[in-house]
Amino acid sequence: MTDTPTEQWFIFAAWTFAVHTGQDMLRAAPREPVQIEVEAWARAYGLLPHPPGAVPLLHPVDFDPVYAMTTDLTEPLILATVQSAKQAETGQVSHLLIDGRHRCYRAHIQGQPTLPAYLLTLAETLAIRSHARGPRR
């Protein structure tokens, strides 16, 4: 993982994630990346056209397709682990892509079906998540 000299934030609804702190955690506690399906994540984040009736999870705010084509596809993405109150009752979790949407877009454009991603644990995610809005990049 490369060093990030500046703060990086990901905002989803009322949550703000300190991506730079997550990167520090991953450097301190290395782990093997998992492989994620590029097309599914790119569609969920509004980076690709959706089938009729489908709604993206996010809209591509601050997305730059030209910059995307310069990104390093060997650098793993980062997925946060989140849990709703209902999921907590059953022990289920979901994942949220908090770092790597430009890489995801590039991989799709270049026909790469999967990308490596680090999974933050629920505890790590809670440590980098706040309900206050952080700075936008």
ROROTI-386345 format. One line per 2 residues: number of its first residue (from 1); their letters; for each residue y, x, z of N, C-alpha, C. Coordinates in steps of 0.05 Angstrom, whole numbers, plus 5000, padded with zeros to 4 digits. Last residue first. Example, Ala and Ser with C-alpha at 12.3 -4.5 7.8 and 13.67 -1.06 7.14 Angstrom:
2	sa	4955:5257:5142:4979:5273:5143:5001:5258:5157; 4886:5264:5156:4910:5246:5156:4934:5264:5156
***
This chain:
137	rr	5315:4739:4987:5319:4763:4972:5329:4757:4944; 5345:4708:5044:5331:4706:5018:5335:4732:5003
135	pg	5335:4716:5114:5351:4721:5090:5333:4717:5065; 5302:4660:5146:5310:4687:5144:5326:4692:5119
133	ra	5305:4603:5185:5307:4613:5158:5317:4642:5158; 5257:4594:5236:5285:4598:5228:5285:4610:5200
131	hs	5205:4594:5247:5215:4569:5236:5245:4572:5229; 5164:4650:5227:5183:4637:5244:5192:4611:5231
129	ri	5112:4697:5225:5123:4672:5216:5143:4661:5237; 5085:4740:5244:5106:4746:5224:5120:4720:5214
127	al	5049:4720:5280:5067:4741:5289:5090:4746:5269; 5018:4686:5249:5036:4674:5269:5057:4694:5279
125	te	4990:4725:5220:5009:4707:5207:5028:4695:5226; 4959:4747:5260:4978:4764:5247:4999:4747:5233
123	al	4928:4702:5273:4945:4714:5294:4966:4732:5281; 4901:4694:5224:4919:4673:5235:4938:4685:5256
121	tl	4904:4755:5185:4891:4736:5203:4911:4715:5212; 4917:4765:5117:4926:4767:5144:4911:4747:5161
119	ly	4881:4793:5066:4884:4769:5082:4895:4776:5109; 4901:4823:5005:4895:4826:5034:4899:4800:5048
117	ap	4872:4820:4941:4892:4810:4960:4882:4816:4989; 4864:4835:4871:4858:4840:4899:4880:4830:4917
115	lt	4853:4784:4822:4869:4805:4833:4860:4810:4862; 4823:4760:4761:4825:4762:4790:4843:4785:4797
113	pq	4829:4759:4704:4821:4734:4719:4824:4736:4749; 4877:4778:4660:4862:4789:4683:4855:4765:4701
111	gq	4911:4767:4618:4884:4758:4617:4866:4769:4639; 4965:4777:4620:4948:4798:4609:4918:4791:4609
109	ih	4983:4732:4646:4993:4737:4619:4975:4757:4605; 4958:4740:4697:4951:4717:4680:4959:4722:4651
107	ar	4984:4786:4715:4955:4786:4711:4946:4763:4693; 5037:4767:4718:5030:4788:4699:5000:4788:4693
105	yc	5031:4729:4760:5040:4721:4734:5032:4742:4713; 5016:4764:4802:4998:4742:4794:5005:4732:4766
103	rh	5061:4795:4807:5036:4807:4798:5016:4787:4789; 5096:4755:4826:5102:4769:4800:5077:4782:4789
101	rg	5072:4742:4875:5072:4722:4853:5079:4734:4826; 5067:4774:4921:5052:4781:4897:5053:4761:4874
99	di	5062:4747:4983:5072:4771:4969:5054:4775:4945; 5041:4701:5003:5068:4708:5012:5079:4732:4998
97	ll	5001:4649:4991:5009:4674:4979:5037:4680:4987; 4962:4622:5041:4988:4619:5028:4995:4647:5017
95	hs	4904:4586:5060:4918:4611:5054:4943:4605:5038; 4877:4550:5117:4885:4552:5088:4900:4578:5085
93	vq	4822:4534:5160:4848:4547:5154:4853:4545:5124; 4786:4498:5211:4791:4505:5184:4818:4519:5181
91	gt	4774:4478:5261:4772:4507:5257:4777:4516:5228; 4783:4426:5271:4757:4433:5259:4753:4463:5255
89	ea	4833:4424:5292:4812:4408:5305:4785:4416:5295; 4863:4453:5256:4857:4465:5281:4835:4451:5296
87	qk	4872:4415:5216:4853:4437:5211:4845:4450:5237; 4912:4385:5242:4886:4373:5235:4865:4394:5230
85	as	4953:4422:5244:4942:4411:5269:4915:4399:5264; 4940:4475:5197:4953:4450:5205:4940:4441:5231
83	qv	4947:4543:5188:4929:4522:5199:4946:4498:5207; 4943:4602:5147:4958:4581:5160:4938:4559:5169
81	ta	4947:4668:5131:4928:4647:5140:4944:4627:5156; 4975:4698:5073:4977:4690:5101:4956:4669:5107
79	li	4960:4749:5028:4956:4721:5035:4958:4717:5065; 4987:4794:4984:4983:4788:5012:4981:4757:5015
77	lp	4957:4836:4933:4975:4815:4941:4970:4810:4971; 4947:4906:4921:4938:4880:4930:4960:4861:4938
75	et	4963:4941:4864:4973:4936:4891:4964:4908:4900; 4948:4940:4812:4929:4952:4831:4938:4948:4860
73	ld	4990:4921:4782:4968:4902:4788:4946:4914:4806; 5056:4930:4791:5031:4945:4793:5008:4926:4801
71	tt	5104:4903:4744:5092:4905:4770:5065:4919:4768; 5130:4891:4698:5131:4919:4706:5116:4924:4733
69	ma	5128:4837:4689:5112:4854:4671:5113:4883:4678; 5165:4817:4725:5136:4813:4730:5119:4832:4713
67	yv	5214:4826:4701:5206:4843:4723:5176:4841:4728; 5209:4782:4665:5212:4809:4655:5204:4830:4676
65	pd	5206:4737:4698:5183:4745:4682:5185:4773:4670; 5227:4726:4761:5236:4742:4738:5212:4751:4721
63	fd	5246:4677:4806:5224:4689:4791:5235:4702:4766; 5277:4648:4842:5280:4677:4841:5257:4691:4826
61	vp	5227:4598:4846:5255:4606:4853:5256:4637:4852; 5183:4563:4821:5188:4592:4818:5217:4599:4822
59	hl	5160:4519:4871:5174:4522:4846:5183:4551:4844; 5095:4506:4898:5122:4517:4899:5134:4517:4871
57	lp	5052:4474:4883:5058:4478:4912:5086:4488:4915; 5061:4428:4828:5058:4455:4839:5064:4456:4869
55	va	5022:4372:4812:5047:4381:4824:5043:4409:4835; 4995:4335:4758:4992:4356:4778:5020:4365:4787
53	gp	5006:4300:4716:5001:4289:4742:4998:4309:4764; 4980:4343:4665:4995:4319:4672:4987:4308:4699
51	ph	4975:4412:4688:4964:4389:4674:4980:4364:4682; 5031:4457:4686:5011:4442:4700:5000:4420:4683
49	pl	5046:4524:4664:5047:4495:4661:5025:4481:4676; 5057:4573:4717:5044:4564:4692:5047:4534:4689
47	lg	5080:4579:4765:5085:4600:4745:5073:4593:4718; 5073:4547:4809:5091:4538:4788:5097:4559:4767
45	ya	5035:4561:4845:5062:4571:4850:5081:4564:4828; 4989:4541:4824:4998:4530:4849:5027:4538:4855
43	ra	4983:4574:4779:4989:4546:4775:5001:4534:4801; 4970:4622:4804:4994:4621:4787:5002:4592:4782
41	wa	4923:4608:4831:4946:4615:4846:4971:4614:4829; 4889:4599:4786:4893:4578:4806:4918:4584:4823
39	ev	4890:4648:4758:4901:4624:4746:4907:4602:4767; 4867:4687:4795:4894:4689:4785:4905:4662:4775
37	ei	4829:4685:4851:4830:4674:4824:4860:4672:4815; 4821:4746:4888:4830:4718:4886:4831:4710:4856
35	qv	4780:4787:4928:4789:4780:4901:4798:4751:4900; 4804:4823:4986:4786:4804:4973:4797:4799:4945
33	pe	4809:4891:5011:4820:4867:4998:4797:4849:4988; 4792:4917:5074:4785:4915:5046:4798:4890:5035
31	rp	4844:4943:5117:4821:4926:5112:4815:4926:5082; 4882:4976:5169:4872:4973:5141:4847:4956:5140
29	aa	4928:4968:5208:4901:4958:5211:4889:4954:5183; 4976:4991:5192:4966:4997:5218:4937:4989:5222
27	rl	4983:4967:5142:4982:4996:5143:4969:5005:5170; 4987:4914:5159:4964:4922:5141:4961:4952:5141
25	md	5034:4915:5187:5009:4908:5201:4985:4918:5185; 5071:4925:5146:5067:4945:5167:5041:4940:5182
23	qg	5065:4877:5118:5057:4902:5105:5053:4924:5126; 5087:4843:5156:5059:4840:5148:5049:4865:5135
21	th	5139:4861:5153:5125:4864:5178:5095:4861:5173; 5152:4844:5101:5153:4873:5108:5138:4879:5134
19	va	5150:4789:5106:5130:4803:5090:5129:4832:5097; 5160:4744:5149:5171:4771:5146:5149:4788:5132
17	ft	5168:4678:5129:5149:4699:5135:5162:4726:5130; 5189:4616:5152:5198:4642:5140:5178:4663:5148
15	wa	5181:4546:5144:5171:4572:5153:5184:4595:5138; 5194:4498:5122:5210:4507:5145:5201:4534:5156
13	af	5176:4517:5058:5184:4494:5074:5201:4505:5098; 5173:4584:5058:5157:4561:5049:5164:4538:5068
11	if	5196:4646:5039:5203:4621:5052:5187:4599:5040; 5189:4713:5054:5178:4692:5038:5184:4666:5053
9	wq	5225:4775:5051:5219:4750:5064:5207:4731:5044; 5233:4842:5066:5224:4823:5046:5215:4798:5060
7	et	5276:4898:5076:5262:4874:5086:5255:4856:5063; 5260:4961:5044:5278:4939:5052:5262:4916:5063
5	pt	5222:4999:5030:5245:5008:5046:5263:4985:5055; 5155:4998:5035:5176:4980:5026:5201:4987:5043
3	dt	5104:5040:5011:5124:5034:5031:5145:5016:5019; 5043:5012:4983:5067:5028:4981:5087:5021:5003
1	m	4977:5017:5000:5000:5000:5000:5025:5018:5000
***
